[in-house]
């Protein structure tokens, strides 16, 4: 109880709720209306992408919004189904049940439960830092590949054919094999909807601005363009009897509140879903925090990653008990929520009310909605996630990051979303260790007329054949200790008249036991060859650690406060 009393004052609802007023209510209501209009078609489309009935998307957009409003630290993040998580859900659940069946839905509910539990536990243990192990190149490559996979997977719906596949090549070959069976009316409607939605994204905003609308309002209306496509094609499908001509429609969508559900209490199933649930949790968390931090910075606000874990965990648990599937913070609708003027998470509560009303009263109108329109909505949304520019930027800036991006993208396309992400993380960590094992070590000399030292390869500096000064630009630990040892041995071999080796430690923040052992071996080896090992500019915490050992008592060289003092003492002719 004491811990609960300490935690309750930090619940975000109690923080922003104290300052809530009529002005905030008005802004949140306007934003909620706009986001609701946008979220309804997205929820339907992403449920179908996950292999679930369309109404499940509506179910997943009610309770999670309510829980996030209470626990979330972002003022504008909109939680619900998103494209990448829906794809990952489909990949995970398809291994256990056939899409569209009740058993499939139960497995998706169980996946949301496991994901929510993991996120909640990670949040309570304050493990938000673990998301840092997913580097930006890996996330970018994964999301771009997922966008391509999702877009290709929707082509069968756009063409009115059946085509299955677990990766990009399988899907592409299946589409080519079934291309002769395409349904022309479905393809025409799908292409028209796709072209219209692309135009809405690029061309509607300038048109509305030229008509006299404020840029902010024009931008929000342009993002709500899918509603127009859905309304228009639904009316046409009803009026022209497109179903009778062979076009697939959404069909009956049950009316009513989200049902009370429960996960499957099957330990064997849980064990098989643990890895997919963990990957979904981490990807969803990273996406959510990235969006939340970006939008918060624009208003000079901040979010708490650990609190976000708790909020997203509770949101996914609520989805599991109300017939939903895994959810997270969505980029597009969060941006719309922000641009529409939402000032508190209460906008999410009002959006949840709007989705509930739609579930109660508007679902009959969705009967004639063409599935091709929803496919077009997904294609246009996910292609905006594809970023090929990162290949060019990483190739120029860091070849190792380029390898991480390319590996993640290709593995996700050719093997699958889960394997691609895991391989991307493994490659990223391996490249990190590769970098760490090869620290930058510069041979430095004195800049004439100053007390500064710079790299001999970049500047005209003063040196002495009796001394080699090496600046190690990294902390010393087990992975790079041998690299430092090899560099010093090479310098000694290259300078026959060497008397002193000076290590400038201004960039060394830590030394572990393995590195200490290497330094002891270096000092002993140099002493045996008549060369003294010296140190300069050792930081206080590092010095404190070294003073707890016998290292300095056995060192034949000296420890200097500054590199300049070391040069004065060891090679005074250089200073003169």
RADA-V71185 format. One record per residue. PHI is phi in whole degrees, -180 to 180 (999 if undefined). OMEGA is omega as a letter, one per 20 degrees, with the letter a starting at -180 (none if undefined). Layout:
phi=[PHI,PHI]
omega=[OMEGA,OMEGA]
This chain:
phi=[999,-63,-63,-66,-65,-69,-80,-57,-61,-94,-62,-53,-56,-74,-82,-79,-66,-67,-100,-69,-142,-64,-63,-65,-60,-63,-63,-67,-66,-63,-62,-63,-62,-68,-67,-61,-60,-77,-74,-59,-66,-63,-62,-62,-66,-73,-65,-63,-62,-78,85,-111,-61,-60,-65,-63,-63,-68,-59,-76,-112,-111,-58,-59,-64,-66,-67,-66,-60,-79,-110,-75,-92,-86,-82,-129,-66,-106,-96,168,-64,-132,-62,-65,-66,-64,-63,-65,-63,-61,-65,-76,-77,-61,-75,-119,-154,-81,-58,90,-91,-66,-62,-61,-61,-64,-67,-63,-62,-63,-63,-63,-63,-65,-62,-63,-63,-64,-62,-64,-64,-61,-67,-66,-88,58,-105,-60,-65,-62,-66,-66,-76,-94,-71,-60,-59,-66,-63,-64,-63,-66,-67,-64,-64,-63,-61,-65,-62,-63,-61,-67,-66,-87,-64,-64,-70,-67,-97,73,-128,-106,-154,-120,-180,-97,-146,-62,-65,-62,-64,-63,-65,-65,-65,-65,-68,-97,-58,-69,-100,-63,-99,-61,-63,-62,-62,-63,-65,-63,-66,-61,-65,-64,-62,-61,-68,-65,-65,-59,-65,-103,-103,-71,-60,-59,-64,-68,-66,-66,-83,111,-79,-66,-55,-64,-67,-63,-66,-65,-65,-65,-71,-91,-56,-56,-63,-64,-62,-66,-63,-67,-71,-65,-64,-66,-63,-72,-72,-102,53,-66,-63,-67,-95,98,-82,-84,-109,-63,82,-68,-116,-57,-86,131,-74,-55,-77,-84,-131,-146,-70,-77,-91,-121,-61,-64,-65,-58,-62,-75,-94,-60,-65,-57,-64,-65,-64,-62,-62,-69,-63,-62,-65,-62,-62,-64,-66,-61,-66,-61,-67,-62,-73,-65,-62,-67,-111,57,-110,-144,-119,-107,-55,-67,-68,-65,-60,-63,-65,-68,-63,-64,-63,-70,-63,-66,-64,-65,-95,-130,76,-99,-144,-54,-132,-162,-75,-93,-68,-61,-73,-67,-64,-62,-58,-66,-65,-78,102,-61,-118,-143,-65,-60,-58,-66,-63,-67,-64,-61,-64,-63,-65,-63,-63,-64,-64,-82,-123,-103,-62,-59,-71,-85,-55,-91,-70,-66,-64,-63,-68,-65,-62,-63,-61,-66,-59,-65,-67,-79,-66,-71,-82,-76,-127,-80,-63,-68,-64,-66,-68,-72,-63,-75,-89,-153,-63,-68,-66,-61,-61,-64,-63,-63,-63,-63,-63,-66,-66,-66,-70,-94,-111,150,-66,-68,-63,-63,-68,-61,-63,-62,-65,-61,-64,-62,-67,-63,-67,-62,-65,-63,-61,-63,-77,-125,-67,-74,-123,-106,-83,-116,-139,-82,-73,-53,80,-135,-111,-99,-123,-137,-61,-67,-82,-115,-136,-84,-128,-97,-135,-134,-67,-85,-139,-117,-106,-114,-103,-91,-96,-169,-68,-101,-149,-54,-76,-116,-60,-66,-63,-65,-62,-65,-66,-65,-62,-65,-66,-65,-67,-84,-127,-59,-91,-70,-117,-138,-117,-115,-98,-85,-106,-64,-104,-91,-96,-160,-136,-96,-63,-64,-67,-62,-62,-66,-64,-63,-66,-62,-60,-65,-66,-65,-62,-64,-97,82,-117,-95,-102,-124,-132,-144,57,-75,-71,-53,-60,-69,-63,-62,-66,-67,-70,-82,-114,-95,-59,-70,-68,-99,-79,-85,-89,-123,-117,-110,-67,-128,-68,-65,-63,-64,-65,-58,-81,-93,-138,-60,-64,-69,-68,-70]
omega=[r,r,r,r,r,a,a,r,a,r,a,r,a,r,a,a,a,a,a,a,a,a,r,r,a,a,a,r,r,r,a,r,a,a,r,r,a,a,a,r,r,a,r,a,a,r,r,r,r,a,a,r,a,a,r,r,r,r,a,a,a,a,r,r,a,a,a,r,a,a,a,a,r,a,a,a,r,a,r,r,r,a,a,r,r,r,r,r,r,a,a,a,a,r,a,a,r,a,r,a,r,r,r,r,a,r,r,r,r,r,r,r,r,r,r,r,r,a,a,r,r,r,r,r,r,a,a,a,a,r,r,r,r,a,r,r,r,a,a,r,a,a,r,r,r,r,r,r,a,a,a,a,a,r,r,r,r,a,r,a,r,r,a,r,a,r,a,a,r,r,a,r,r,r,r,a,a,a,a,a,a,a,a,a,r,r,r,r,a,r,r,r,r,r,r,a,r,r,r,a,a,a,a,a,r,r,r,r,r,r,r,a,r,a,a,r,r,r,r,a,r,r,r,a,r,r,r,r,a,a,a,a,r,r,a,r,r,a,a,r,r,r,r,r,r,r,r,r,r,r,a,r,a,r,r,r,r,a,r,a,r,r,r,a,a,a,r,r,r,a,a,a,a,a,r,r,r,r,r,a,a,r,r,r,a,r,a,a,r,r,a,a,a,a,r,a,a,r,a,r,r,r,r,a,a,r,r,r,r,a,r,r,r,r,r,r,r,r,a,a,r,r,a,r,a,a,r,r,a,a,a,a,r,r,r,r,r,a,a,r,r,a,r,r,r,r,r,r,a,r,r,r,r,r,r,r,r,r,a,a,a,a,r,a,a,a,a,r,r,r,r,r,r,r,r,r,r,a,a,a,a,r,r,r,a,a,r,a,a,r,r,a,r,r,r,a,a,r,r,r,r,r,r,r,a,a,a,a,a,a,r,a,a,a,a,a,a,a,r,a,r,r,r,r,r,r,a,r,r,r,r,r,r,r,a,a,r,a,r,r,a,r,a,r,a,r,a,r,a,r,a,a,a,a,a,a,a,a,r,a,a,r,r,r,a,a,r,r,a,r,r,a,r,r,a,r,a,a,a,a,r,r,r,r,r,a,r,r,r,r,r,r,a,a,a,a,a,r,a,r,a,r,r,a,a,a,a,a,a,r,r,a,r,r,r,r,r,r,r,r,r,a,a,a,r,r,r,a,r,r,a,r,a,r,r,r,r,a,a,a,r,r,r,r,a,a,r,a,r,a,a,a,a,a,r,r,a,r,a,r,r,r,a,r,r,r,r,a,a,r,a,a,r,a,a,none]
